[in-house]
Amino acid sequence: MSDGSLIITIVNKGWGEQAMRSAMKAGAEGGTIIMGRGVGIHEEKQNILGIPIEPEKEIVLSVTYPDKTQAILDSVINTCELDEPGSGIAFVVPVEKVVGVCHLNSPKPTGNEAAGQE
């Protein structure tokens, strides 16, 4: 068990993999992508032949060490253009305890161990 941060990123369908790759490039060790449906007041419902099309979303969840959170968040913001209206949202939730996430349950690597040196 360890303290951590949960980074939640909600993007339009098709952007989840890019968000995850960006997060991992910035230091995340993995995550989960789940499907969702947008229901906010700013979601535009489109119709095709009178049939409403619901806005599909991908939700990317990644638990990480708090000291890696900002770099991961910045990378996802840049990659997914989250500073542009309608492109998505990301937020961070503190995690008090973690069970079953191997990299957070192990002792955190030191600088030399992280670089593959002992």
N, CA, C and O atoms as a GROMACS GRO file, in nm:
protein
  472
    1MET      N    1   0.084  -0.119   0.000
    1MET     CA    2   0.000   0.000   0.000
    1MET      C    3   0.088   0.124   0.000
    1MET      O    4   0.194   0.128   0.063
    2SER      N    5   0.042   0.225  -0.071
    2SER     CA    6   0.124   0.344  -0.084
    2SER      C    7   0.036   0.462  -0.122
    2SER      O    8  -0.073   0.444  -0.177
    3ASP      N    9   0.081   0.583  -0.092
    3ASP     CA   10   0.012   0.702  -0.138
    3ASP      C   11   0.039   0.718  -0.287
    3ASP      O   12   0.144   0.677  -0.336
    4GLY      N   13  -0.056   0.775  -0.358
    4GLY     CA   14  -0.038   0.796  -0.500
    4GLY      C   15  -0.133   0.901  -0.551
    4GLY      O   16  -0.204   0.966  -0.474
    5SER      N   17  -0.134   0.917  -0.681
    5SER     CA   18  -0.225   1.009  -0.749
    5SER      C   19  -0.295   0.932  -0.860
    5SER      O   20  -0.234   0.851  -0.930
    6LEU      N   21  -0.424   0.957  -0.876
    6LEU     CA   22  -0.501   0.900  -0.986
    6LEU      C   23  -0.524   1.011  -1.086
    6LEU      O   24  -0.591   1.110  -1.057
    7ILE      N   25  -0.469   0.995  -1.206
    7ILE     CA   26  -0.491   1.090  -1.313
    7ILE      C   27  -0.606   1.036  -1.397
    7ILE      O   28  -0.599   0.926  -1.450
    8ILE      N   29  -0.712   1.116  -1.409
    8ILE     CA   30  -0.829   1.079  -1.487
    8ILE      C   31  -0.835   1.172  -1.607
    8ILE      O   32  -0.841   1.294  -1.591
    9THR      N   33  -0.834   1.115  -1.725
    9THR     CA   34  -0.841   1.192  -1.848
    9THR      C   35  -0.961   1.144  -1.928
    9THR      O   36  -0.976   1.024  -1.952
   10ILE      N   37  -1.048   1.236  -1.968
   10ILE     CA   38  -1.166   1.203  -2.047
   10ILE      C   39  -1.151   1.273  -2.182
   10ILE      O   40  -1.145   1.396  -2.190
   11VAL      N   41  -1.145   1.193  -2.288
   11VAL     CA   42  -1.124   1.247  -2.422
   11VAL      C   43  -1.226   1.187  -2.518
   11VAL      O   44  -1.294   1.089  -2.486
   12ASN      N   45  -1.237   1.248  -2.635
   12ASN     CA   46  -1.326   1.195  -2.738
   12ASN      C   47  -1.278   1.058  -2.784
   12ASN      O   48  -1.159   1.028  -2.778
   13LYS      N   49  -1.372   0.976  -2.829
   13LYS     CA   50  -1.339   0.841  -2.875
   13LYS      C   51  -1.228   0.850  -2.980
   13LYS      O   52  -1.232   0.933  -3.071
   14GLY      N   53  -1.129   0.762  -2.965
   14GLY     CA   54  -1.017   0.758  -3.057
   14GLY      C   55  -0.891   0.824  -3.003
   14GLY      O   56  -0.784   0.808  -3.060
   15TRP      N   57  -0.903   0.898  -2.892
   15TRP     CA   58  -0.789   0.968  -2.834
   15TRP      C   59  -0.732   0.898  -2.711
   15TRP      O   60  -0.627   0.938  -2.661
   16GLY      N   61  -0.798   0.795  -2.661
   16GLY     CA   62  -0.754   0.728  -2.538
   16GLY      C   63  -0.615   0.666  -2.550
   16GLY      O   64  -0.534   0.680  -2.459
   17GLU      N   65  -0.588   0.598  -2.660
   17GLU     CA   66  -0.456   0.536  -2.680
   17GLU      C   67  -0.347   0.641  -2.684
   17GLU      O   68  -0.240   0.621  -2.626
   18GLN      N   69  -0.373   0.754  -2.750
   18GLN     CA   70  -0.273   0.861  -2.756
   18GLN      C   71  -0.248   0.917  -2.617
   18GLN      O   72  -0.133   0.944  -2.580
   19ALA      N   73  -0.355   0.934  -2.540
   19ALA     CA   74  -0.340   0.985  -2.403
   19ALA      C   75  -0.256   0.888  -2.320
   19ALA      O   76  -0.170   0.931  -2.243
   20MET      N   77  -0.282   0.758  -2.333
   20MET     CA   78  -0.208   0.658  -2.256
   20MET      C   79  -0.061   0.654  -2.298
   20MET      O   80   0.027   0.649  -2.212
   21ARG      N   81  -0.035   0.655  -2.428
   21ARG     CA   82   0.105   0.655  -2.475
   21ARG      C   83   0.180   0.777  -2.424
   21ARG      O   84   0.295   0.767  -2.382
   22SER      N   85   0.114   0.892  -2.428
   22SER     CA   86   0.175   1.016  -2.380
   22SER      C   87   0.206   1.007  -2.231
   22SER      O   88   0.313   1.047  -2.186
   23ALA      N   89   0.110   0.954  -2.153
   23ALA     CA   90   0.130   0.939  -2.009
   23ALA      C   91   0.247   0.846  -1.979
   23ALA      O   92   0.328   0.874  -1.891
   24MET      N   93   0.256   0.736  -2.052
   24MET     CA   94   0.364   0.640  -2.029
   24MET      C   95   0.499   0.697  -2.070
   24MET      O   96   0.600   0.671  -2.005
   25LYS      N   97   0.501   0.775  -2.176
   25LYS     CA   98   0.626   0.838  -2.219
   25LYS      C   99   0.676   0.936  -2.112
   25LYS      O  100   0.796   0.957  -2.097
   26ALA      N  101   0.582   0.995  -2.037
   26ALA     CA  102   0.617   1.092  -1.933
   26ALA      C  103   0.642   1.028  -1.797
   26ALA      O  104   0.674   1.099  -1.701
   27GLY      N  105   0.627   0.895  -1.786
   27GLY     CA  106   0.659   0.830  -1.659
   27GLY      C  107   0.552   0.742  -1.599
   27GLY      O  108   0.579   0.672  -1.501
   28ALA      N  109   0.431   0.740  -1.655
   28ALA     CA  110   0.327   0.649  -1.604
   28ALA      C  111   0.368   0.507  -1.640
   28ALA      O  112   0.431   0.484  -1.743
   29GLU      N  113   0.333   0.412  -1.555
   29GLU     CA  114   0.372   0.274  -1.580
   29GLU      C  115   0.260   0.191  -1.639
   29GLU      O  116   0.274   0.070  -1.655
   30GLY      N  117   0.150   0.254  -1.672
   30GLY     CA  118   0.036   0.184  -1.731
   30GLY      C  119  -0.092   0.253  -1.691
   30GLY      O  120  -0.092   0.362  -1.635
   31GLY      N  121  -0.202   0.188  -1.721
   31GLY     CA  122  -0.331   0.245  -1.688
   31GLY      C  123  -0.443   0.163  -1.748
   31GLY      O  124  -0.422   0.051  -1.794
   32THR      N  125  -0.562   0.220  -1.745
   32THR     CA  126  -0.681   0.154  -1.795
   32THR      C  127  -0.758   0.252  -1.880
   32THR      O  128  -0.772   0.370  -1.845
   33ILE      N  129  -0.810   0.204  -1.993
   33ILE     CA  130  -0.896   0.286  -2.079
   33ILE      C  131  -1.034   0.222  -2.078
   33ILE      O  132  -1.048   0.104  -2.108
   34ILE      N  133  -1.135   0.301  -2.043
   34ILE     CA  134  -1.272   0.252  -2.045
   34ILE      C  135  -1.358   0.345  -2.130
   34ILE      O  136  -1.324   0.462  -2.149
   35MET      N  137  -1.467   0.293  -2.181
   35MET     CA  138  -1.557   0.372  -2.265
   35MET      C  139  -1.658   0.446  -2.178
   35MET      O  140  -1.695   0.399  -2.070
   36GLY      N  141  -1.701   0.561  -2.226
   36GLY     CA  142  -1.800   0.640  -2.155
   36GLY      C  143  -1.888   0.715  -2.253
   36GLY      O  144  -1.869   0.705  -2.375
   37ARG      N  145  -1.983   0.789  -2.200
   37ARG     CA  146  -2.075   0.866  -2.282
   37ARG      C  147  -2.085   1.005  -2.222
   37ARG      O  148  -2.110   1.019  -2.103
   38GLY      N  149  -2.067   1.107  -2.304
   38GLY     CA  150  -2.075   1.245  -2.256
   38GLY      C  151  -2.219   1.289  -2.234
   38GLY      O  152  -2.306   1.265  -2.318
   39VAL      N  153  -2.244   1.354  -2.119
   39VAL     CA  154  -2.379   1.401  -2.090
   39VAL      C  155  -2.380   1.544  -2.039
   39VAL      O  156  -2.481   1.588  -1.984
   40GLY      N  157  -2.272   1.619  -2.058
   40GLY     CA  158  -2.264   1.756  -2.009
   40GLY      C  159  -2.351   1.851  -2.091
   40GLY      O  160  -2.399   1.816  -2.198
   41ILE      N  161  -2.369   1.970  -2.037
   41ILE     CA  162  -2.454   2.068  -2.106
   41ILE      C  163  -2.391   2.118  -2.235
   41ILE      O  164  -2.461   2.171  -2.321
   42HIS      N  165  -2.260   2.100  -2.250
   42HIS     CA  166  -2.193   2.146  -2.371
   42HIS      C  167  -2.178   2.036  -2.476
   42HIS      O  168  -2.122   2.060  -2.583
   43GLU      N  169  -2.227   1.916  -2.446
   43GLU     CA  170  -2.218   1.808  -2.543
   43GLU      C  171  -2.321   1.830  -2.653
   43GLU      O  172  -2.439   1.851  -2.625
   44GLU      N  173  -2.275   1.825  -2.776
   44GLU     CA  174  -2.366   1.841  -2.888
   44GLU      C  175  -2.416   1.703  -2.931
   44GLU      O  176  -2.337   1.616  -2.966
   45LYS      N  177  -2.548   1.685  -2.927
   45LYS     CA  178  -2.605   1.560  -2.976
   45LYS      C  179  -2.633   1.578  -3.124
   45LYS      O  180  -2.702   1.671  -3.166
   46GLN      N  181  -2.579   1.486  -3.203
   46GLN     CA  182  -2.602   1.490  -3.346
   46GLN      C  183  -2.708   1.389  -3.381
   46GLN      O  184  -2.728   1.290  -3.310
   47ASN      N  185  -2.776   1.414  -3.490
   47ASN     CA  186  -2.879   1.323  -3.538
   47ASN      C  187  -2.845   1.276  -3.679
   47ASN      O  188  -2.798   1.354  -3.762
   48ILE      N  189  -2.867   1.150  -3.703
   48ILE     CA  190  -2.858   1.095  -3.838
   48ILE      C  191  -2.992   1.032  -3.868
   48ILE      O  192  -3.032   0.934  -3.806
   49LEU      N  193  -3.062   1.090  -3.964
   49LEU     CA  194  -3.197   1.045  -4.001
   49LEU      C  195  -3.289   1.043  -3.880
   49LEU      O  196  -3.372   0.953  -3.865
   50GLY      N  197  -3.274   1.142  -3.795
   50GLY     CA  198  -3.360   1.154  -3.677
   50GLY      C  199  -3.320   1.066  -3.560
   50GLY      O  200  -3.387   1.068  -3.456
   51ILE      N  201  -3.213   0.989  -3.575
   51ILE     CA  202  -3.166   0.902  -3.467
   51ILE      C  203  -3.056   0.975  -3.392
   51ILE      O  204  -2.954   1.010  -3.452
   52PRO      N  205  -3.074   0.998  -3.261
   52PRO     CA  206  -2.970   1.071  -3.186
   52PRO      C  207  -2.843   0.988  -3.171
   52PRO      O  208  -2.848   0.868  -3.142
   53ILE      N  209  -2.730   1.053  -3.190
   53ILE     CA  210  -2.599   0.990  -3.173
   53ILE      C  211  -2.538   1.046  -3.046
   53ILE      O  212  -2.516   1.167  -3.035
   54GLU      N  213  -2.510   0.959  -2.950
   54GLU     CA  214  -2.452   1.002  -2.822
   54GLU      C  215  -2.302   1.023  -2.838
   54GLU      O  216  -2.235   0.944  -2.904
   55PRO      N  217  -2.248   1.130  -2.777
   55PRO     CA  218  -2.104   1.152  -2.783
   55PRO      C  219  -2.028   1.046  -2.703
   55PRO      O  220  -2.046   1.034  -2.582
   56GLU      N  221  -1.944   0.969  -2.772
   56GLU     CA  222  -1.868   0.864  -2.706
   56GLU      C  223  -1.736   0.919  -2.655
   56GLU      O  224  -1.671   1.001  -2.721
   57LYS      N  225  -1.696   0.874  -2.538
   57LYS     CA  226  -1.573   0.920  -2.473
   57LYS      C  227  -1.487   0.800  -2.435
   57LYS      O  228  -1.536   0.688  -2.423
   58GLU      N  229  -1.360   0.826  -2.416
   58GLU     CA  230  -1.269   0.728  -2.359
   58GLU      C  231  -1.214   0.788  -2.230
   58GLU      O  232  -1.170   0.903  -2.228
   59ILE      N  233  -1.215   0.709  -2.125
   59ILE     CA  234  -1.169   0.754  -1.994
   59ILE      C  235  -1.041   0.678  -1.962
   59ILE      O  236  -1.039   0.555  -1.957
   60VAL      N  237  -0.934   0.753  -1.942
   60VAL     CA  238  -0.803   0.696  -1.916
   60VAL      C  239  -0.772   0.715  -1.768
   60VAL      O  240  -0.773   0.827  -1.717
   61LEU      N  241  -0.746   0.605  -1.698
   61LEU     CA  242  -0.715   0.607  -1.555
   61LEU      C  243  -0.571   0.560  -1.536
   61LEU      O  244  -0.532   0.455  -1.589
   62SER      N  245  -0.495   0.635  -1.461
   62SER     CA  246  -0.356   0.595  -1.434
   62SER      C  247  -0.318   0.635  -1.292
   62SER      O  248  -0.328   0.752  -1.255
   63VAL      N  249  -0.276   0.537  -1.213
   63VAL     CA  250  -0.230   0.563  -1.077
   63VAL      C  251  -0.078   0.574  -1.081
   63VAL      O  252  -0.010   0.490  -1.140
   64THR      N  253  -0.026   0.679  -1.019
   64THR     CA  254   0.118   0.703  -1.023
   64THR      C  255   0.167   0.764  -0.893
   64THR      O  256   0.087   0.798  -0.805
   65TYR      N  257   0.297   0.778  -0.882
   65TYR     CA  258   0.355   0.848  -0.768
   65TYR      C  259   0.324   0.997  -0.778
   65TYR      O  260   0.323   1.052  -0.889
   66PRO      N  261   0.297   1.064  -0.667
   66PRO     CA  262   0.266   1.208  -0.672
   66PRO      C  263   0.374   1.293  -0.738
   66PRO      O  264   0.342   1.392  -0.803
   67ASP      N  265   0.501   1.256  -0.724
   67ASP     CA  266   0.606   1.338  -0.783
   67ASP      C  267   0.616   1.324  -0.936
   67ASP      O  268   0.687   1.402  -1.000
   68LYS      N  269   0.547   1.228  -0.994
   68LYS     CA  270   0.543   1.212  -1.140
   68LYS      C  271   0.417   1.274  -1.201
   68LYS      O  272   0.407   1.287  -1.323
   69THR      N  273   0.323   1.310  -1.116
   69THR     CA  274   0.191   1.350  -1.163
   69THR      C  275   0.194   1.470  -1.258
   69THR      O  276   0.133   1.464  -1.365
   70GLN      N  277   0.263   1.577  -1.222
   70GLN     CA  278   0.259   1.698  -1.304
   70GLN      C  279   0.319   1.675  -1.442
   70GLN      O  280   0.264   1.724  -1.541
   71ALA      N  281   0.430   1.603  -1.450
   71ALA     CA  282   0.492   1.576  -1.580
   71ALA      C  283   0.399   1.493  -1.669
   71ALA      O  284   0.387   1.519  -1.789
   72ILE      N  285   0.333   1.394  -1.610
   72ILE     CA  286   0.240   1.311  -1.686
   72ILE      C  287   0.122   1.394  -1.732
   72ILE      O  288   0.081   1.387  -1.848
   73LEU      N  289   0.066   1.473  -1.641
   73LEU     CA  290  -0.048   1.559  -1.675
   73LEU      C  291  -0.012   1.657  -1.786
   73LEU      O  292  -0.089   1.673  -1.881
   74ASP      N  293   0.103   1.722  -1.776
   74ASP     CA  294   0.146   1.817  -1.879
   74ASP      C  295   0.160   1.749  -2.015
   74ASP      O  296   0.120   1.805  -2.117
   75SER      N  297   0.214   1.628  -2.017
   75SER     CA  298   0.231   1.555  -2.142
   75SER      C  299   0.097   1.523  -2.206
   75SER      O  300   0.079   1.539  -2.327
   76VAL      N  301   0.002   1.478  -2.125
   76VAL     CA  302  -0.131   1.445  -2.176
   76VAL      C  303  -0.203   1.571  -2.225
   76VAL      O  304  -0.268   1.568  -2.330
   77ILE      N  305  -0.191   1.680  -2.152
   77ILE     CA  306  -0.253   1.807  -2.194
   77ILE      C  307  -0.200   1.847  -2.331
   77ILE      O  308  -0.278   1.884  -2.419
   78ASN      N  309  -0.069   1.840  -2.350
   78ASN     CA  310  -0.010   1.879  -2.479
   78ASN      C  311  -0.049   1.784  -2.591
   78ASN      O  312  -0.087   1.828  -2.699
   79THR      N  313  -0.040   1.654  -2.567
   79THR     CA  314  -0.069   1.555  -2.670
   79THR      C  315  -0.215   1.559  -2.714
   79THR      O  316  -0.245   1.554  -2.833
   80CYS      N  317  -0.305   1.568  -2.618
   80CYS     CA  318  -0.449   1.563  -2.647
   80CYS      C  319  -0.510   1.702  -2.666
   80CYS      O  320  -0.631   1.714  -2.684
   81GLU      N  321  -0.427   1.805  -2.660
   81GLU     CA  322  -0.473   1.943  -2.680
   81GLU      C  323  -0.588   1.978  -2.585
   81GLU      O  324  -0.688   2.037  -2.626
   82LEU      N  325  -0.573   1.940  -2.459
   82LEU     CA  326  -0.680   1.961  -2.362
   82LEU      C  327  -0.703   2.108  -2.329
   82LEU      O  328  -0.802   2.142  -2.265
   83ASP      N  329  -0.612   2.195  -2.372
   83ASP     CA  330  -0.634   2.337  -2.350
   83ASP      C  331  -0.725   2.397  -2.457
   83ASP      O  332  -0.755   2.517  -2.454
   84GLU      N  333  -0.770   2.315  -2.553
   84GLU     CA  334  -0.864   2.358  -2.656
   84GLU      C  335  -1.006   2.316  -2.615
   84GLU      O  336  -1.026   2.204  -2.570
   85PRO      N  337  -1.104   2.406  -2.631
   85PRO     CA  338  -1.242   2.372  -2.593
   85PRO      C  339  -1.293   2.248  -2.668
   85PRO      O  340  -1.270   2.232  -2.788
   86GLY      N  341  -1.362   2.161  -2.595
   86GLY     CA  342  -1.424   2.044  -2.654
   86GLY      C  343  -1.331   1.926  -2.676
   86GLY      O  344  -1.375   1.823  -2.729
   87SER      N  345  -1.204   1.938  -2.638
   87SER     CA  346  -1.111   1.828  -2.663
   87SER      C  347  -1.105   1.727  -2.548
   87SER      O  348  -1.059   1.615  -2.568
   88GLY      N  349  -1.150   1.765  -2.430
   88GLY     CA  350  -1.148   1.674  -2.317
   88GLY      C  351  -1.116   1.744  -2.188
   88GLY      O  352  -1.108   1.867  -2.181
   89ILE      N  353  -1.097   1.664  -2.086
   89ILE     CA  354  -1.068   1.716  -1.952
   89ILE      C  355  -0.977   1.617  -1.881
   89ILE      O  356  -0.983   1.496  -1.906
   90ALA      N  357  -0.894   1.667  -1.794
   90ALA     CA  358  -0.810   1.581  -1.710
   90ALA      C  359  -0.808   1.639  -1.570
   90ALA      O  360  -0.808   1.761  -1.553
   91PHE      N  361  -0.806   1.552  -1.472
   91PHE     CA  362  -0.796   1.597  -1.333
   91PHE      C  363  -0.728   1.490  -1.250
   91PHE      O  364  -0.717   1.374  -1.291
   92VAL      N  365  -0.681   1.531  -1.133
   92VAL     CA  366  -0.604   1.443  -1.046
   92VAL      C  367  -0.676   1.428  -0.914
   92VAL      O  368  -0.725   1.525  -0.856
   93VAL      N  369  -0.682   1.304  -0.866
   93VAL     CA  370  -0.745   1.273  -0.738
   93VAL      C  371  -0.638   1.206  -0.651
   93VAL      O  372  -0.573   1.112  -0.695
   94PRO      N  373  -0.620   1.254  -0.527
   94PRO     CA  374  -0.524   1.187  -0.440
   94PRO      C  375  -0.573   1.047  -0.403
   94PRO      O  376  -0.692   1.026  -0.381
   95VAL      N  377  -0.481   0.954  -0.398
   95VAL     CA  378  -0.512   0.816  -0.363
   95VAL      C  379  -0.448   0.788  -0.228
   95VAL      O  380  -0.327   0.799  -0.212
   96GLU      N  381  -0.530   0.752  -0.132
   96GLU     CA  382  -0.480   0.728   0.003
   96GLU      C  383  -0.411   0.594   0.017
   96GLU      O  384  -0.305   0.584   0.079
   97LYS      N  385  -0.471   0.490  -0.041
   97LYS     CA  386  -0.413   0.356  -0.032
   97LYS      C  387  -0.432   0.284  -0.164
   97LYS      O  388  -0.531   0.304  -0.234
   98VAL      N  389  -0.334   0.200  -0.197
   98VAL     CA  390  -0.339   0.124  -0.321
   98VAL      C  391  -0.309  -0.022  -0.288
   98VAL      O  392  -0.215  -0.052  -0.214
   99VAL      N  393  -0.388  -0.111  -0.344
   99VAL     CA  394  -0.364  -0.254  -0.330
   99VAL      C  395  -0.371  -0.314  -0.470
   99VAL      O  396  -0.465  -0.287  -0.544
  100GLY      N  397  -0.273  -0.395  -0.506
  100GLY     CA  398  -0.278  -0.465  -0.633
  100GLY      C  399  -0.210  -0.395  -0.749
  100GLY      O  400  -0.207  -0.449  -0.859
  101VAL      N  401  -0.155  -0.278  -0.728
  101VAL     CA  402  -0.078  -0.210  -0.833
  101VAL      C  403   0.068  -0.232  -0.799
  101VAL      O  404   0.123  -0.165  -0.711
  102CYS      N  405   0.131  -0.325  -0.869
  102CYS     CA  406   0.264  -0.373  -0.830
  102CYS      C  407   0.367  -0.262  -0.816
  102CYS      O  408   0.441  -0.260  -0.718
  103HIS      N  409   0.373  -0.169  -0.911
  103HIS     CA  410   0.479  -0.068  -0.905
  103HIS      C  411   0.461   0.029  -0.790
  103HIS      O  412   0.558   0.093  -0.749
  104LEU      N  413   0.341   0.042  -0.736
  104LEU     CA  414   0.321   0.130  -0.621
  104LEU      C  415   0.337   0.056  -0.489
  104LEU      O  416   0.355   0.119  -0.384
  105ASN      N  417   0.330  -0.076  -0.492
  105ASN     CA  418   0.346  -0.154  -0.370
  105ASN      C  419   0.491  -0.188  -0.340
  105ASN      O  420   0.524  -0.227  -0.228
  106SER      N  421   0.578  -0.173  -0.439
  106SER     CA  422   0.721  -0.200  -0.422
  106SER      C  423   0.790  -0.074  -0.373
  106SER      O  424   0.738   0.036  -0.391
  107PRO      N  425   0.906  -0.088  -0.312
  107PRO     CA  426   0.981   0.032  -0.276
  107PRO      C  427   1.012   0.113  -0.402
  107PRO      O  428   1.045   0.058  -0.506
  108LYS      N  429   0.999   0.245  -0.390
  108LYS     CA  430   1.024   0.332  -0.504
  108LYS      C  431   1.172   0.326  -0.540
  108LYS      O  432   1.258   0.336  -0.453
  109PRO      N  433   1.204   0.308  -0.672
  109PRO     CA  434   1.345   0.300  -0.711
  109PRO      C  435   1.418   0.431  -0.688
  109PRO      O  436   1.362   0.539  -0.705
  110THR      N  437   1.544   0.418  -0.649
  110THR     CA  438   1.628   0.538  -0.634
  110THR      C  439   1.676   0.580  -0.771
  110THR      O  440   1.649   0.511  -0.870
  111GLY      N  441   1.747   0.690  -0.779
  111GLY     CA  442   1.797   0.740  -0.907
  111GLY      C  443   1.881   0.638  -0.981
  111GLY      O  444   1.864   0.620  -1.102
  112ASN      N  445   1.973   0.570  -0.911
  112ASN     CA  446   2.060   0.471  -0.976
  112ASN      C  447   1.983   0.348  -1.021
  112ASN      O  448   2.008   0.297  -1.130
  113GLU      N  449   1.890   0.299  -0.938
  113GLU     CA  450   1.811   0.182  -0.975
  113GLU      C  451   1.722   0.213  -1.093
  113GLU      O  452   1.705   0.128  -1.182
  114ALA      N  453   1.664   0.333  -1.097
  114ALA     CA  454   1.577   0.371  -1.208
  114ALA      C  455   1.655   0.376  -1.338
  114ALA      O  456   1.599   0.351  -1.445
  115ALA      N  457   1.783   0.410  -1.332
  115ALA     CA  458   1.867   0.417  -1.452
  115ALA      C  459   1.927   0.282  -1.487
  115ALA      O  460   2.002   0.272  -1.584
  116GLY      N  461   1.896   0.177  -1.410
  116GLY     CA  462   1.949   0.044  -1.437
  116GLY      C  463   2.086   0.020  -1.378
  116GLY      O  464   2.152  -0.078  -1.413
  117GLN      N  465   2.131   0.107  -1.287
  117GLN     CA  466   2.261   0.091  -1.223
  117GLN      C  467   2.238   0.049  -1.078
  117GLN      O  468   2.138   0.084  -1.018
  118GLU      N  469   2.331  -0.027  -1.023
  118GLU     CA  470   2.318  -0.066  -0.883
  118GLU      C  471   2.437  -0.023  -0.804
  118GLU      O  472   2.443  -0.047  -0.683
   0.00000   0.00000   0.00000
